[in-house]
Structures are given as C-alpha cells and as structure tokens.
Amino acid sequence: MNGSFSKKRAISLDLARGFMLLLIVMAHAPLLLYGSGPGIMSRPESVTFLDKLLNSIGELFIDNRARSLFSVLFGYGLVMMFENQLSKGCSKKEAKKTIRRRSLYLILFGFILTVFIGGQDILMTYGVAGLLVSWLLLRQNKVLITVTVFVTLIVVSYLPFVWGFLLYQNGRYGFSTVFSTNHDYMQSVMEAMFYFPMIPLLIHFLFPVLPSVLAGMWFGRKQLFTKVLQPSRRLKTVAAIGIAISILGALPLVLIGELWEPSLFLAGIVYGIHIITGIAGGIGYAALFGILGNLLKNPGWFIKSLTSLGKRSLTFFVLNETLLVLLFSPVALGLGGVLDNTGATFVAISIWVLAVAIAYVLERYHMNGPLESLMRHLVYKK
C-alpha cells in the first residue's frame, strides 16, 4: 500500500473510465424510449432483428455490468485518493474527512443532475457509498474482506426474491420508461425534489453497488489493476473468471421471450441473478483494462483520447446524461418518442464519440474538465 502510483498505472484506470462512459450512455439511452413498448426488464421491445440483437448484446455485456465496473473503479479510486492524501503528509483521519467531503459533493452534483436536468442517478448513489465505506480506509485488510463477504452474502440472499416479487407485482416482463408523452418538466422537478432522498437508497437496495465498491477497495490496496509489472497471469485469471460468470449469469435473461416464457416471479429471480453476476462482470472488465494498461507501451491517438476522457469522467458523465435528456425528452427534441432501440444506440454512441473528441481537445490544451476543477476547488479549497 505504500507504493506510489505511476503514470503507467493511471493509463489502465483512465482507459477503463473512458470505456465505462460508453457502456453507461448505451445502457441509459433505451430507458428514455417512451414511444416504444416495454420489452424485457429495462429494455424496450424489439421491432427489428437489429433491435433484438442490440438488446441481447446489452443484456449480455452492458446492463448491470457498466454499473459494476463504475463501482469497482470508484472503490479503487477511494484507495488511491486516500493514499495520495497520506503521501502529502495528511493524517489518516484528515484523509478520511477529505473522502467524506468529496462524497458529500458527489451527492450535491447528483442532486442537481437528477432533479433539475433529469439524468439517471449514479453520483448520489456513489456519494452515499463513499460515506458508508470511508471508515474501512482506516481498517486492516482482514476487516475489509470480512465486511465485503458479509455484505455480498446479504445481497445474494435477498436480491433475487425481491425482484421476483417486484416483477410479479408489475404484471409483465418489462418496466415503463423514464419519460412519457405527457411529461411535464416542472412537475417532474417538484416530484424529484420530494423523492430524491429515496433515489440512492432504492438503488443501493435494488441495484447494490457496495459489493463492487468494496471489491474495488481491496483491489486498490493490492494495486491489482495498476501496479507496474503486475503478473499478467493473475489479471488474466480474474478477467476470464469474472467475464465468464457475467455471461453465464446473463444468458437466462437473454433467452426470456425467445426460448422460454418463465413465470413473472421466476423471471424476476433471473433478473436478480443477472444483477449479482454483473458484479463479477465489472471486476472482470476492470482486470481486462489492467491487462491492456500493461500491454500499451506507446499508446496511439485513440487510446490517448480514451484516457483523456477517463481523466474527465465526472464532467463527461454529466454532459452525456444532459445530452440524452435534451435529445430524448418530450419537452425538448423528443427523439424518445420516435426512435427505436437501434436509433437510440446510434445516438448514444454518437454522444460518446463527441465526448471523446472534446476530451482530446481539452487534453491537447492541458485543460481539466470543468466539473473536476470545481470538485477540486470545493474539496481542497484550491
């Protein structure tokens, strides 16, 4: 834990963050298709073969996996930030206070995004997670491992059955979209103002991120994804096992409506398993980028562009969510009422490509992301 993090090590994490933003925008875009009927869980109905293919790819590799990758990277980042504060001469208690202060500002940023912009919440959820796990930064690995196992066992024991009951109560395989044709901005703001304290709590309960965050913290202490000359065999094993579990856990969901028609309660259990195995997927993805980070000796312009995006992930997550709302909302451009899943995917990828281009320009001119600069000012008073 006393080793310093080199530029080499930062490449893998920033590369993962840049790619993560693509997965997130692709996962969120279908949620806004209020002109499409519900398909399976959060996915819209498939009209064309390409729709069906994209839905299957999303269920296999993106849904409940992008969030887990974000969680692992967040936990890893907490350890890096904590170690960085210690290296500057801060006490452990001061370093923990810095982590908690940043977590509170994440909640504030998430509040603004969710309530006034209408984007999907991640920031509030991870701000709450930072507050919940920050005490573990002062504890030994044994305590961290014990808490990780305990929290994971709790999640595994209740989550499939909760989703079974929820889907049974829902009365169909799919859930309604975020927007509707009669969407009213001011009404949505007022409702979000009232419900916002519940949003991160519900996400933590229904889409638990703590197991992935805790795993990321442990990997951060071991510098598993970023340490120079990390044995590639270990990373390959983590990546292979994690991604294999993720795919196997996603297959039953992909087959619903195609090869089998389970009861609603059983389909909900399948979705709970999909979420749980997504934890392994996020870990596997992170390990994969750790391998790539070790292999990249002379990164080209594309890799540099991705890492530039990853360095500014807070800014571009908010920008991507804002663009999605502006493009899809019925009170703005209303594309959510006319596009199918294929069209939404194309728009999502286009938003990400735009973000990569802007990030590359910012990197060339040595400019930080605006929200990263603001967060630094708020947290460090600089």
ZAMARGU-4260 file (C-alpha; in steps of 0.2 Angstrom, whole numbers, plus 5000, padded with zeros to 4 digits):
<rodrens>
0) 5000/5000/5000 | 5015/5012/5002 | 5020/5011/4983 | 5017/5026/4973 | 5005/5026/4958
5) 5015/5029/4942 | 5009/5037/4925 | 5009/5019/4918 | 4996/5014/4932 | 4985/5028/4928
10) 4983/5023/4910 | 4973/5007/4914 | 4961/5016/4926 | 4958/5031/4914 | 4956/5019/4899
15) 4943/5009/4909 | 4934/5025/4914 | 4933/5031/4896 | 4926/5015/4890 | 4914/5014/4905
20) 4906/5030/4899 | 4901/5022/4883 | 4893/5007/4892 | 4883/5019/4903 | 4877/5030/4889
25) 4872/5014/4879 | 4863/5007/4895 | 4853/5023/4899 | 4848/5028/4881 | 4835/5014/4880
30) 4827/5019/4896 | 4821/5035/4888 | 4812/5027/4873 | 4794/5032/4878 | 4787/5028/4861
35) 4792/5010/4862 | 4783/4997/4872 | 4792/4988/4886 | 4802/4973/4882 | 4812/4963/4895
40) 4816/4972/4911 | 4823/4989/4907 | 4825/4985/4888 | 4812/4992/4875 | 4803/4980/4864
45) 4812/4973/4849 | 4804/4978/4832 | 4818/4973/4820 | 4831/4959/4820 | 4844/4973/4824
50) 4834/4979/4839 | 4834/4961/4845 | 4852/4959/4843 | 4856/4975/4852 | 4845/4971/4866
55) 4854/4954/4868 | 4871/4962/4867 | 4865/4975/4880 | 4859/4961/4892 | 4875/4951/4890
60) 4888/4964/4891 | 4881/4981/4897 | 4866/4981/4908 | 4871/4979/4927 | 4889/4977/4921
65) 4893/4995/4917 | 4887/5000/4935 | 4898/4987/4942 | 4913/4992/4933 | 4910/5010/4939
70) 4908/5003/4956 | 4925/4994/4956 | 4934/5009/4949 | 4926/5020/4962 | 4932/5009/4976
75) 4949/5008/4968 | 4949/5027/4967 | 4945/5029/4985 | 4960/5020/4990 | 4971/5030/4978
80) 4964/5046/4984 | 4967/5041/5002 | 4985/5035/4999 | 4988/5051/4990 | 4982/5062/5005
85) 4994/5051/5016 | 5008/5054/5004 | 5006/5073/5006 | 5008/5072/5025 | 4989/5071/5030
90) 4984/5060/5044 | 4973/5046/5041 | 4958/5055/5050 | 4961/5070/5039 | 4962/5059/5023
95) 4946/5051/5028 | 4937/5068/5030 | 4943/5073/5013 | 4935/5057/5006 | 4919/5060/5015
100) 4919/5079/5009 | 4921/5073/4991 | 4907/5061/4994 | 4895/5074/5000 | 4899/5085/4985
105) 4895/5070/4974 | 4878/5069/4982 | 4876/5088/4978 | 4881/5086/4960 | 4870/5070/4958
110) 4855/5080/4966 | 4857/5094/4953 | 4858/5081/4939 | 4844/5071/4944 | 4832/5085/4950
115) 4835/5099/4938 | 4842/5090/4922 | 4833/5074/4924 | 4848/5062/4921 | 4850/5045/4928
120) 4857/5045/4946 | 4874/5037/4949 | 4883/5052/4958 | 4871/5052/4973 | 4872/5033/4974
125) 4891/5033/4974 | 4892/5048/4986 | 4882/5038/4998 | 4893/5023/4995 | 4908/5034/4999
130) 4901/5039/5016 | 4896/5021/5020 | 4913/5013/5016 | 4925/5028/5021 | 4928/5021/5038
135) 4936/5005/5031 | 4950/5015/5024 | 4957/5016/5042 | 4955/4997/5044 | 4966/4982/5040
140) 4963/4971/5025 | 4955/4957/5036 | 4941/4969/5041 | 4938/4975/5023 | 4937/4957/5017
145) 4925/4952/5031 | 4914/4966/5028 | 4914/4963/5009 | 4910/4945/5011 | 4896/4949/5024
150) 4888/4962/5013 | 4889/4951/4997 | 4881/4937/5006 | 4866/4948/5012 | 4864/4954/4994
155) 4864/4937/4986 | 4852/4931/4999 | 4838/4944/4996 | 4840/4952/4979 | 4833/4938/4968
160) 4817/4936/4978 | 4814/4955/4979 | 4815/4956/4961 | 4804/4941/4959 | 4790/4950/4970
165) 4793/4966/4960 | 4791/4958/4943 | 4776/4948/4949 | 4768/4965/4955 | 4772/4973/4939
170) 4762/4961/4929 | 4774/4959/4914 | 4792/4956/4910 | 4796/4974/4906 | 4795/4991/4916
175) 4789/5008/4910 | 4801/5020/4903 | 4808/5036/4912 | 4798/5048/4901 | 4780/5048/4894
180) 4771/5058/4881 | 4763/5069/4894 | 4779/5073/4903 | 4779/5090/4911 | 4796/5097/4917
185) 4791/5107/4932 | 4780/5093/4938 | 4795/5081/4937 | 4806/5094/4946 | 4794/5095/4960
190) 4792/5076/4961 | 4811/5074/4961 | 4813/5087/4974 | 4802/5077/4985 | 4808/5059/4981
195) 4827/5062/4979 | 4832/5056/4996 | 4824/5039/4992 | 4833/5038/4975 | 4850/5032/4980
200) 4843/5022/4994 | 4832/5012/4982 | 4847/5010/4970 | 4858/5003/4984 | 4844/4991/4989
205) 4838/4985/4971 | 4855/4988/4961 | 4868/4985/4975 | 4884/4993/4972 | 4893/4991/4989
210) 4900/4973/4985 | 4908/4980/4969 | 4914/4996/4978 | 4922/4985/4992 | 4930/4973/4980
215) 4937/4989/4971 | 4944/4995/4988 | 4953/4978/4991 | 4960/4978/4973 | 4966/4996/4976
220) 4976/4990/4991 | 4984/4976/4981 | 4986/4988/4966 | 4979/4974/4956 | 4974/4983/4940
225) 4988/4997/4940 | 5004/4990/4948 | 5019/4991/4936 | 5024/4973/4931 | 5009/4965/4939
230) 5009/4947/4934 | 4998/4946/4919 | 4993/4928/4924 | 4983/4934/4939 | 4975/4948/4929
235) 4970/4936/4915 | 4963/4924/4928 | 4952/4937/4936 | 4946/4944/4919 | 4942/4927/4912
240) 4933/4921/4928 | 4924/4937/4930 | 4918/4939/4912 | 4913/4921/4911 | 4902/4922/4927
245) 4895/4938/4920 | 4890/4930/4903 | 4883/4914/4911 | 4873/4924/4923 | 4866/4935/4909
250) 4861/4920/4897 | 4845/4915/4906 | 4839/4933/4904 | 4843/4934/4886 | 4833/4919/4882
255) 4817/4925/4890 | 4804/4928/4877 | 4815/4919/4864 | 4817/4901/4870 | 4807/4901/4886
260) 4792/4910/4895 | 4795/4909/4914 | 4783/4914/4927 | 4785/4933/4932 | 4791/4928/4949
265) 4805/4916/4941 | 4809/4930/4928 | 4812/4942/4942 | 4824/4929/4951 | 4833/4928/4934
270) 4835/4947/4934 | 4841/4947/4952 | 4854/4934/4947 | 4858/4945/4932 | 4862/4959/4943
275) 4873/4948/4955 | 4883/4941/4942 | 4886/4958/4935 | 4897/4961/4950 | 4909/4948/4943
280) 4907/4956/4926 | 4913/4973/4932 | 4928/4965/4941 | 4932/4956/4925 | 4931/4971/4914
285) 4942/4981/4926 | 4955/4967/4926 | 4954/4967/4907 | 4959/4985/4907 | 4973/4982/4919
290) 4980/4969/4906 | 4978/4982/4892 | 4987/4995/4903 | 5002/4984/4905 | 5002/4980/4886
295) 5002/4998/4880 | 5020/5003/4878 | 5017/5018/4866 | 4998/5022/4866 | 4991/5029/4849
300) 4979/5044/4847 | 4964/5033/4850 | 4970/5026/4867 | 4976/5044/4872 | 4958/5050/4868
305) 4950/5037/4878 | 4962/5041/4893 | 4958/5059/4891 | 4940/5056/4893 | 4943/5044/4908
310) 4953/5058/4917 | 4937/5069/4915 | 4924/5056/4918 | 4914/5067/4930 | 4912/5081/4918
315) 4908/5069/4903 | 4896/5058/4913 | 4885/5074/4917 | 4887/5080/4899 | 4882/5063/4892
320) 4867/5062/4903 | 4862/5080/4899 | 4863/5077/4880 | 4852/5061/4882 | 4839/5071/4891
325) 4839/5086/4879 | 4838/5074/4864 | 4826/5061/4870 | 4814/5071/4882 | 4797/5075/4876
330) 4799/5093/4882 | 4815/5095/4872 | 4819/5087/4855 | 4808/5072/4859 | 4818/5058/4850
335) 4812/5046/4863 | 4795/5046/4855 | 4801/5042/4838 | 4817/5031/4839 | 4818/5013/4841
340) 4832/5004/4850 | 4844/5004/4835 | 4842/5023/4833 | 4844/5026/4852 | 4860/5015/4852
345) 4867/5026/4837 | 4863/5042/4846 | 4871/5035/4862 | 4887/5030/4853 | 4887/5047/4844
350) 4886/5056/4861 | 4901/5046/4867 | 4911/5050/4851 | 4908/5068/4853 | 4914/5067/4872
355) 4930/5058/4866 | 4933/5072/4853 | 4930/5086/4866 | 4941/5077/4879 | 4955/5075/4867
360) 4955/5094/4863 | 4955/5098/4882 | 4970/5086/4884 | 4979/5095/4870 | 4977/5112/4878
365) 4981/5105/4895 | 4963/5109/4902 | 4955/5100/4916 | 4936/5095/4915 | 4926/5109/4922
370) 4917/5098/4935 | 4934/5090/4940 | 4941/5108/4943 | 4925/5113/4953 | 4926/5097/4963
375) 4944/5100/4967 | 4941/5118/4972 | 4927/5113/4983 | 4936/5098/4991 | 4953/5105/4993
380) 4948/5124/4994 | 4960/5127/4979
</rodrens>
